Amino acid sequence: MEADKVSREHQVQGELIVQCLGGSVEFSVKGVTQLMVPGDLICVAGGEAHGLKGVEDGSVLVTLLLHPV
């Protein structure tokens, strides 16, 4: 993710695991913003509003768990 790039607040149905692989990002969920650096991991329940902003150029890995219906 590029520095200063913003992913606006949104929701998804499945649970998320977000891991910072490089650089740094600000990750917001439930009105709380946390700075993520390489190695940090955040789990987000399905349906929770969340967003992120690049602080330094880097990358994040987002895993979305979809339950079978």
URCORQUI-V699758 format. One record per residue. N is the residue number from 1. RES is the residue in one small letter. SS is DSSP state (A for helix, B for strand, O for the rest). Layout:
# URCORQUI-V699758
N RES SS
N RES SS
This chain:
# URCORQUI-V699758
1 m O
2 e O
3 a O
4 d O
5 k O
6 v B
7 s B
8 r B
9 e B
10 h B
11 q O
12 v O
13 q O
14 g O
15 e B
16 l B
17 i B
18 v B
19 q B
20 c B
21 l B
22 g B
23 g B
24 s B
25 v B
26 e B
27 f B
28 s B
29 v B
30 k O
31 g O
32 v B
33 t B
34 q B
35 l B
36 m B
37 v B
38 p O
39 g O
40 d O
41 l B
42 i B
43 c B
44 v B
45 a O
46 g O
47 g O
48 e O
49 a O
50 h B
51 g B
52 l B
53 k B
54 g B
55 v B
56 e B
57 d B
58 g B
59 s B
60 v B
61 l B
62 v B
63 t B
64 l B
65 l B
66 l O
67 h O
68 p O
69 v O
